[in-house]
Amino acid sequence: MTARNARPYEKARANAVRGVQGVRDVLTLVLLPLPLIVAALPATFAGGGTRRWFGGRGESQRAEAQAAKDAAAAAFYELDTAQRDLRISIETITAVDSSPGARRAVEDFAALGLRIDEVSHAYITAVDAYDLDRVDLEASVAVRARGELSRAKEELVRVKGELDRFERGLGPLLDKAETQLARLAPAVERARQALRSASDALDSARGSGLRADDLAARLAALGPELTKLNEGAGRHGVAETLQRADRVLRDAEAVRTEAERLPERAAETDKRLVSLRTRAQALTTRAGSVEPVLSELRRRFSAACWQDLQPVPEQAAASVRQAEEKLREAGKARDEQRWADATALLSTVRALLNTTDEAVSAAGDRLQRLNAVAKDPQQEIERTRFAIRDAQRLAMAGRNTPDPRHARPLDDSVARLDRAVEGLESRHPDYWHFLTENEAVRRTVAHVVEQIREERGAGRA
């Protein structure tokens, strides 16, 4: 409905409402006993305006025209009411949904609005064209009025049917929009509550002597978001407000969780500092034992058995010094309550100490293994041969000849083991080469076994 037509349109709606009420009053009279009808007639028609009644054919035509006018008024009122109700639904959808389907619904409703304006204008024109209460109303004029009003009513009813069908098609969009609107207030309230909880947790952490400056900054950054939440969906839109509420809730919950855990985190950091300092001191002592081990290795075994361990003492000492320097930096970060920096530095310290521990242990393990194989190499040989035989039995299971893909690496493993055993017959045997060769053969054999089992599990062998 255009602004130019708004005044006659509202006047027609008011007249339609009075007309509908007048019809209801007449129906009420019909249902009353005769004595009460006679008593009620003056009051009824006085309230609805003066209407003169005359007998004869002319009055019959006037009554039919008036009935058509009342029917058209009722149809106009129903169409207008349905349009107003549907406009609320459209506004609900547009407040939430910006999808192509929602945009099409708005466009279709606007097109329907134009048709409603057309039929409403035709109805208003017909009503304004005839004064059915005139004393000298001619029968032909009443007939014409009845025809135009009846056609106006039919058009109003037809467009009302289109409006009803359109409304039924809006069901899914409207349900989705109403669901989102129903989520709006609880989502905003949850976000506000999360901010309050985060603020309380932060106050509690500060009360225990922890500054939590980074958490305070993160919480302060949520202030503008809270302002926008308070401004409401009317300004920022339902979808954007829901997204903002979810984001504020998530970020505030993260701040609250970290603030609540801060005292525990401080205690864990202190504990790790003490533990890693103790470990660094112990490794310093253990690193001092590497040189005697190397001395024995040099004295009893060929150079190939210990040359790769020569840098261990120097590397261990350097790693421990680096770890101690990182520990001092971590302690400073903890004192300044830079928790992320402290955690990263402690992780670096642990990695350095792990590497140093492995290197220091490698020297002692090497001496122990070389002593064992020098005393009895046969045990290592039998261990490897058993693995090869077991793999060969598996390769032959259910077959007359083994698959070359399996037989070839197993045959190579046998030859490799034989060469390793022959190497022990030299004047200065390389026991470390012997051990590493046996380990390599067992790895190859294990790979063949795994391959056979996978292929048979898949039905290919």
HUJOSUL-V983781 format. One record per backbone hydrogen bond with DSSP energy under -1.0 kcal/mol. NH is the residue of the N-H (numbers start at 1). CO is the residue of the C=O. If there is no record, write none. Layout:
# HUJOSUL-V983781
nh = <NH NH>
co = <CO CO>
This chain:
# HUJOSUL-V983781
nh = <6 9 10 11 12 13 14 15 16 17 18 19 20 21 22 23 24 25 26 27 28 29 30 31 32 37 38 39 40 41 44 45 46 47 48 60 61 62 63 64 65 66 67 68 69 70 71 72 73 74 75 76 77 78 79 80 81 82 83 84 85 86 87 88 89 90 91 92 93 94 95 96 97 103 104 105 106 107 108 109 110 111 112 113 114 115 116 117 118 119 120 121 122 123 124 125 126 127 128 129 134 137 142 143 144 145 146 147 148 149 150 151 152 153 154 155 156 157 158 159 160 161 162 163 164 165 166 167 168 169 171 174 175 176 177 178 179 180 181 182 183 184 187 188 189 190 191 192 193 194 195 196 197 198 199 200 201 202 203 204 205 206 207 209 210 216 217 218 219 220 221 222 223 226 227 228 229 230 231 236 237 238 241 242 243 244 245 246 247 248 249 250 251 252 253 254 255 256 257 258 259 260 261 265 266 267 268 269 270 271 272 273 274 275 276 277 278 279 280 281 282 283 284 285 286 287 289 290 293 294 295 296 297 298 299 300 301 305 306 307 309 310 312 315 316 317 318 319 320 321 322 323 324 325 326 327 328 329 330 331 332 333 334 335 336 337 338 339 342 343 344 345 346 347 348 349 350 351 352 353 354 355 356 357 358 359 360 361 362 363 364 365 366 367 368 369 370 371 372 373 374 375 376 381 382 383 384 385 386 387 388 389 390 391 392 393 394 395 396 399 406 407 408 410 411 412 413 414 415 416 417 418 419 420 421 422 423 424 425 426 431 434 435 436 437 438 439 440 441 442 443 444 445 446 447 448 449 450 451 452 453 454 455 456 457 458 460>
co = <3 5 6 7 8 9 10 11 12 13 14 15 16 17 18 19 20 21 22 23 24 25 26 27 29 33 34 35 36 37 40 41 42 43 44 56 57 58 59 60 61 62 63 64 65 66 67 68 69 70 71 72 73 74 75 76 77 78 79 80 81 82 83 84 85 86 87 88 89 90 91 93 93 99 100 101 102 103 104 105 106 107 108 109 110 111 112 113 114 115 116 117 118 119 120 121 122 123 124 125 131 134 138 139 140 141 142 143 144 145 146 147 148 149 150 151 152 153 154 155 156 157 158 159 160 161 162 163 164 165 168 170 171 172 173 174 175 176 177 178 179 180 183 184 185 186 187 188 189 190 191 192 193 194 195 196 197 198 199 200 201 202 203 206 205 212 213 214 215 216 217 219 220 222 223 224 225 226 227 232 233 95 237 238 239 240 241 242 243 244 245 246 247 248 249 250 251 252 253 254 255 256 257 261 262 263 264 265 266 267 268 269 270 271 272 273 274 275 276 277 278 279 280 281 282 283 286 287 289 290 291 292 293 294 295 296 297 302 303 303 306 307 309 311 312 313 314 315 316 317 318 319 320 321 322 323 324 325 326 327 328 329 330 331 332 334 333 337 338 339 340 341 342 343 344 345 346 347 348 349 350 351 352 353 354 355 356 357 358 359 360 361 362 363 364 365 366 367 368 369 370 371 372 377 378 379 380 381 382 383 384 385 386 387 388 389 390 391 392 396 403 403 404 406 407 408 409 410 411 412 413 414 415 416 417 418 419 421 422 423 429 430 431 432 433 434 435 436 437 438 439 440 441 442 443 444 445 446 447 448 449 450 451 452 453 454 455>
